[in-house]
Amino acid sequence: MTESVTTTDHDEIRRWAESRDGTPANAVRVTESDDDLGVLRIRFRDASDLDTIGGDEFFAKFEEARLEFLYQDETADGGTSRFHKFVRRD
């Protein structure tokens, strides 16, 4: 059985993403406003439809929105999982 965990640690999020050829410095833009970073995501090498933003911007938005990173390390069959999402802190 796979287990999901949450973290707010920026280094832990970076390590998880980088170990999967991802970067935490990307977002889906939801408006045309330069001030709105939109919905935060991790961009993996095969997901070219996401807009890149800087890591400092990414984590500033992460903190401003009071988010946690929910993720899994392994799939049910023991492979490397890329399952993740950003959720509001309680």
Backbone as a ProteinNet text record, in pm:
[ID]
protein_1_A
[PRIMARY]
MTESVTTTDHDEIRRWAESRDGTPANAVRVTESDDDLGVLRIRFRDASDLDTIGGDEFFAKFEEARLEFLYQDETADGGTSRFHKFVRRD
[TERTIARY]
83.9	0	88.6	52.2	128.8	77.4	166.8	131.4	160	65	85	128.9	219.5	265.7	260.5	264	265.3	388.9	430.4	541.9	525.5	587.3	599	745.9	834.8	978.6	1019.5	1070.6	1106.3	1213.8	1313.7	1420	1368.2	1277.3	1218	1138.5	1064.8	987.6	1081.8	1187.7	1286.7	1348.9	1391.3	1454.2	1358.7	1232.6	1134.4	1118	1101.1	1080.4	1203.1	1321.2	1443.5	1474.3	1440.3	1465.1	1374.9	1275.8	1183.1	1193.6	1307	1329.6	1223.1	1181.6	1083.7	1143.4	1075.9	1118.5	998.7	1013.6	901.3	881.3	948	943	852.8	731.4	638	496.9	416.1	277.2	190	63.7	-35	-92.8	-78.6	-130.3	-282.2	-350.5	-496.4	-552.3	-468.2	-512	-401.7	-429.2	-328.4	-244.4	-277.7	-207.8	-67	30.6	168.1	184.8	92.2	101.7	46.7	-26.5	-89.7	-11	49.8	128	40.6	-86.1	-175.9	-161.2	-197.1	-197.7	-58.6	-1.7	132	129.3	232.8	248.9	396.9	426.5	561.3	564.4	663.6	676.5	776.7	730.4	817.9	860.9	966.7	1025.9	923.3	824.7	727.2	603.3	604	487.9	527	534.3	582.4	474.6	352.3	243.2	236	331	331.7	428.1	394.3	478.4	580.9	706.8	813.2	814.7	832	854.8	977	1034.2	1151.7	1118.9	1216.5	1198	1160.3	1220.9	1186.2	1040	993.9	853	761.9	802.6	723.6	700.2	808.8	794	733.1	746.8	676.1	525.7	482.5	340.3	293.1	377.4	349.2	320	404.3	386	268.2	255.1	144.8	9.2	-2	-127.9	-142.9	-41.2	-41.4	-70.8	16.2	-1.3	88	49.2	130.8	147.2	255.5	283	247.7	147.2	103.4	164.6	233.7	302.4	317.4	353.2	385.7	524.4	600.3	732.2	725.6	634.5	627.3	485.7	474.9	346.5	313	193.6	149.4	240	297.4	385	532.4	561.6	698.2	778.7	718.5	788.1	791.9	861.8	870.5	741.5	679.4	553.3	578.5	498.3	499	369.1	291.1	167.4	198.6	133.8	149	36.4	13	-75.5	-48.9	-88.3	-74.1	-209	-210.6	-334.2	-317.6	-428.8	-427.3	-385.6	-305.9	-270	-392.3	-408.9	-519	-484.5
-117.8	0	124.5	225.3	348.1	446.6	527.8	624.6	765.2	854.9	994.8	1069.3	1163.2	1246.9	1392.4	1483.2	1625.6	1690.7	1800.8	1879.6	2024.5	2111.6	2252.4	2288.6	2190.7	2212	2230.3	2347.2	2379.5	2285.7	2252.6	2163.2	2022.5	1976.2	1843.3	1840.2	1945.9	1954.9	1956.3	2036.2	2041	1903.3	1835.7	1703.4	1603.4	1602.6	1510.5	1536.8	1662.7	1698.8	1666	1705.4	1683	1535.5	1452	1307.8	1243.8	1319.3	1272.5	1357.1	1423.5	1513.5	1621.6	1671.7	1779.7	1901.6	2011.7	2134.7	2202.7	2253.6	2319.1	2462.8	2503.9	2643.7	2664.7	2612.6	2625.5	2648.5	2707.3	2733.2	2730.8	2703.2	2716.3	2856	2939.7	3075.9	3072.9	3140.2	3140.6	3273.3	3375.2	3504.7	3562.1	3672.5	3741.6	3835.3	3849.5	3941	3892.1	3981.4	3946.5	3924	3974.8	3962.4	3830	3756.7	3633.2	3513.9	3437.7	3321.7	3202	3207.9	3098.5	2979.6	2863.1	2740.4	2678.1	2652.4	2593.2	2446.9	2406.3	2267.7	2232.2	2105.3	2057.5	2023.6	2074.8	2045.2	1932.4	1826.7	1715.1	1729.3	1663.8	1676.6	1658.2	1572	1543.4	1632.7	1738	1827.9	1968.5	1988.9	2116.4	2224	2194.1	2291.4	2383.8	2373.9	2457.5	2573.7	2688.9	2808	2806.1	2823.9	2825.1	2957.5	2948.7	3066	3037.3	3137.5	3118.6	3049.6	2980.1	2909.5	3002	3122	3216.2	3257.8	3283.8	3319.2	3204.1	3084	2964.4	2950	2956.4	2935.7	3055.9	3175.1	3291	3270.7	3223.8	3195.4	3080	2978.5	2863.9	2910.2	2999.4	3050.4	3147.5	3234.6	3331.7	3261.7	3152.9	3078.4	2979	2969.7	2878.4	2734.6	2685.1	2552	2449.8	2324.3	2208.7	2126.5	2051.3	1962.6	1821.5	1762.8	1625.7	1538.7	1431.1	1350.1	1205.3	1120.9	981.1	953.8	869.9	830.8	713.2	617.8	496.1	468.3	401	353.1	222.2	172.9	48.4	-69.1	-68	-178.5	-153.4	-48.5	-22.2	69.7	120.4	213.4	354	441	580	653.1	712.8	784.2	930.9	986	1130	1191.9	1115.8	1169.8	1280.7	1394.4	1507	1605.6	1689.4	1803.8	1902.8	2023.5	2129.2	2149.5	2145.3	2157.9	2269.1	2323.1	2430.5	2372.5	2446.6	2408	2426.1	2335.9	2347.6	2444.1
0	0	0	-77.3	-82.2	20.8	70.4	173.1	122.8	143.5	110.2	235.4	216.8	326.7	282	378	345.5	405.4	342.5	392.3	350	426.2	387.3	367.6	382.2	371.8	225.5	193.2	55	0.4	81.6	35.6	9	92.3	72	-58.9	-85.7	-210.1	-329.3	-321.9	-431.6	-455.7	-346.9	-361.2	-426.9	-382	-438.3	-588.1	-623.6	-764.5	-849	-803.4	-880.5	-899.2	-801.8	-814.9	-920.1	-966.5	-1070	-1197.1	-1213.4	-1327.5	-1336.1	-1221.6	-1215.8	-1150.1	-1165.3	-1101.8	-1037.7	-916.6	-850	-895.1	-997.4	-1039.3	-1160.5	-1155.2	-1266.7	-1216.7	-1302.9	-1266.1	-1390.4	-1371.7	-1478.1	-1461.8	-1561	-1550.6	-1568.1	-1476.7	-1480.8	-1530.2	-1540.8	-1591.1	-1678.2	-1741.2	-1820.9	-1735.1	-1608.3	-1518.3	-1489.6	-1500.4	-1466.7	-1317	-1236	-1091.5	-1039.3	-1119.5	-1074.4	-1127.1	-1037	-1077.8	-1111.8	-1076.8	-1110.2	-1018.1	-1065.4	-987	-990.6	-875.2	-869.8	-908.9	-980	-1023.7	-1023.9	-1032.8	-1061.3	-1209.6	-1278.4	-1421.1	-1438.4	-1503.5	-1536.6	-1681.5	-1715.7	-1849.1	-1961.6	-1943.5	-2048.9	-2042.7	-1960.1	-1947	-1991.9	-2121.2	-2173.9	-2179.1	-2138	-2145.5	-2024.4	-1931.4	-1812.2	-1829.4	-1773.1	-1780.1	-1667.1	-1701.6	-1602.2	-1526.7	-1395.5	-1310.4	-1225.3	-1164.8	-1081.4	-950.4	-894.2	-768.5	-653.7	-649.8	-543.5	-554.4	-675.3	-697.3	-658	-697.4	-668.8	-518.8	-439.8	-296.3	-225.8	-282	-225.5	-239.6	-356.4	-379.3	-290	-275.6	-190	-47.2	4.8	140.9	149.5	51.1	49.9	52.5	-22.5	-30.3	85.8	171.7	286.6	242.4	152.1	97	165	150.4	185.5	58.8	53.4	-58.4	-16.1	-79.9	-54.3	-163.5	-124.4	-225.4	-180.9	-277.9	-252.3	-309.4	-240	-289.4	-386.7	-359.1	-440.4	-487.4	-601.1	-651.3	-579	-599	-534.2	-570.5	-691.1	-731.7	-699.4	-621.7	-577.9	-667.4	-773.7	-862.9	-805.2	-873.4	-830.8	-866.3	-767.1	-789	-818.4	-908.8	-932.6	-880.9	-805.6	-750.8	-651.7	-672	-580.7	-604.1	-505.9	-523.7	-411.2	-435.7	-337.6	-271.2	-139	-61.9	40.5	83.2	185.4	320	392.4	529.1	618.4	712.1	809	919.9
[MASK]
++++++++++++++++++++++++++++++++++++++++++++++++++++++++++++++++++++++++++++++++++++++++++

